[in-house]
Amino acid sequence: MSKNYKNQPTVLEQIALAILKGLWFLITLPFKKTRFGLKRKRDLSLEDKNYIVSKRLEIEKMLKSDNSAELKHALFEADKLVDYKLKSEGYLADTFADKLRQKEGSLNRALYNEIWSGHKTRNIIAHEHEANVSDQEIISATKKLLRYTEIYD
């Protein structure tokens, strides 16, 4: 029982094939819908739009409160809503900041800066225990974040 090795590729052929497959993967990567966020833009579904509108109404109601804790909660919810919208549009990074950086090229510069500003205020409140942020600053930051969640259809 002798084995026939004539039809099997040599080690050199296997290495060359692996290199070519790797190159093909890298060349076609920008054209694929991937986790790397390279082809990410997609339209929001009706379900996503309805969720965003209902959450916005909830947050806007919280903003009418005189309670600082409720205003802070509104800011956190607005930040989560922006993150939700980015995910729904197909921006699939691990952090809010990474998703927003992916979106940067397709956003108006002023809106991009407002979102960052609102997110920074949220981070100050979340991570600095002695943060001295006024209710007016919290309301302003929340409204900046909510601008991105407006739905126009």
C-alpha positions in Angstrom: 0.0 0.0 0.0 2.0 2.9 -1.2 0.6 6.4 -0.8 0.3 8.6 -3.9 1.8 12.1 -3.1 1.6 13.5 -6.6 -1.7 15.3 -6.1 -0.8 16.9 -2.8 0.6 20.5 -2.9 4.2 21.0 -1.6 5.0 23.0 1.5 6.1 25.9 -0.7 2.8 25.8 -2.7 0.9 25.8 0.6 2.8 28.8 1.9 2.3 30.7 -1.4 -1.4 30.0 -1.3 -1.7 31.2 2.3 0.0 34.4 1.4 -2.2 35.0 -1.6 -5.3 34.3 0.5 -4.1 36.8 3.1 -3.5 39.5 0.5 -6.9 38.8 -1.1 -8.5 39.3 2.4 -6.7 42.6 2.9 -7.6 43.9 -0.6 -11.3 43.0 -0.3 -11.7 44.1 3.3 -12.8 47.7 2.5 -15.6 46.4 0.4 -17.1 44.0 3.0 -19.6 44.7 5.8 -17.3 43.9 8.7 -16.9 44.3 12.4 -14.0 46.6 11.5 -16.6 49.3 10.5 -15.2 49.8 7.0 -18.6 49.6 5.2 -20.9 50.5 7.9 -23.5 53.1 6.9 -27.1 51.7 6.8 -30.5 53.2 7.2 -32.3 53.1 10.4 -35.2 50.6 10.6 -38.7 51.8 11.5 -38.3 50.1 14.8 -35.0 52.0 15.5 -36.6 55.3 14.6 -39.6 54.7 16.8 -37.4 53.7 19.7 -35.2 56.8 19.3 -38.3 59.1 19.1 -39.8 57.6 22.2 -36.5 57.8 24.2 -36.0 61.4 23.1 -39.5 62.3 24.4 -38.7 60.6 27.7 -35.3 62.5 28.0 -36.9 65.8 27.1 -39.5 65.3 29.9 -36.6 64.6 32.3 -35.0 67.9 31.3 -38.0 69.8 32.6 -37.2 68.7 36.2 -35.6 70.8 38.9 -34.0 67.7 40.4 -30.2 67.5 39.6 -30.2 63.7 39.8 -32.9 63.5 37.2 -31.0 65.9 35.0 -27.9 63.8 35.3 -30.0 60.8 34.4 -31.3 62.6 31.3 -27.7 63.2 30.2 -26.7 59.6 30.7 -29.8 58.5 28.8 -29.0 60.9 25.9 -25.5 59.6 25.7 -26.7 56.0 25.6 -29.2 57.0 22.9 -26.5 58.5 20.7 -24.5 55.3 21.2 -27.7 53.3 20.2 -28.1 55.3 17.0 -24.5 54.9 16.0 -24.8 51.1 16.5 -28.1 51.0 14.6 -26.3 52.8 11.7 -23.7 50.1 11.7 -20.8 51.6 13.5 -19.5 48.6 15.4 -16.6 49.7 17.6 -16.2 48.8 21.3 -16.5 52.3 22.7 -18.7 55.4 22.2 -15.6 57.4 21.3 -14.5 54.9 18.6 -17.9 54.8 17.0 -18.0 58.6 16.9 -14.6 58.7 15.3 -15.8 56.3 12.6 -18.8 58.6 12.0 -16.7 61.8 12.0 -16.2 62.1 8.2 -19.9 62.0 7.5 -21.0 64.5 10.2 -21.2 68.2 10.1 -18.2 69.5 12.0 -20.2 71.6 14.4 -22.5 68.7 15.3 -19.5 66.4 15.7 -18.0 68.9 18.2 -21.3 69.2 20.1 -21.6 65.5 20.5 -18.0 65.3 21.8 -18.7 68.2 24.2 -21.9 66.5 25.6 -20.1 63.2 25.9 -17.2 64.9 27.8 -19.6 66.5 30.2 -21.2 63.1 30.8 -17.7 61.6 31.4 -16.9 64.3 34.0 -20.0 63.5 35.9 -19.5 59.8 35.6 -15.9 59.6 36.6 -15.0 62.6 38.7 -16.6 62.2 42.1 -16.1 65.9 43.1 -17.3 67.2 39.7 -18.8 70.6 39.9 -21.1 70.8 36.9 -24.1 73.1 37.1 -27.6 72.0 36.1 -27.5 74.4 33.2 -24.4 72.8 31.9 -26.0 69.3 32.2 -29.1 70.5 30.3 -26.9 72.1 27.6 -24.8 68.9 27.2 -28.0 66.8 27.0 -29.4 69.0 24.3 -26.2 68.8 22.3 -26.3 65.0 22.4 -30.0 65.0 21.5 -29.3 67.0 18.3 -27.8 63.9 16.8 -30.8 61.8 17.6 -33.2 63.9 15.6 -35.2 61.9 13.0 -36.1 63.5 9.7 -38.7 61.4 7.9 
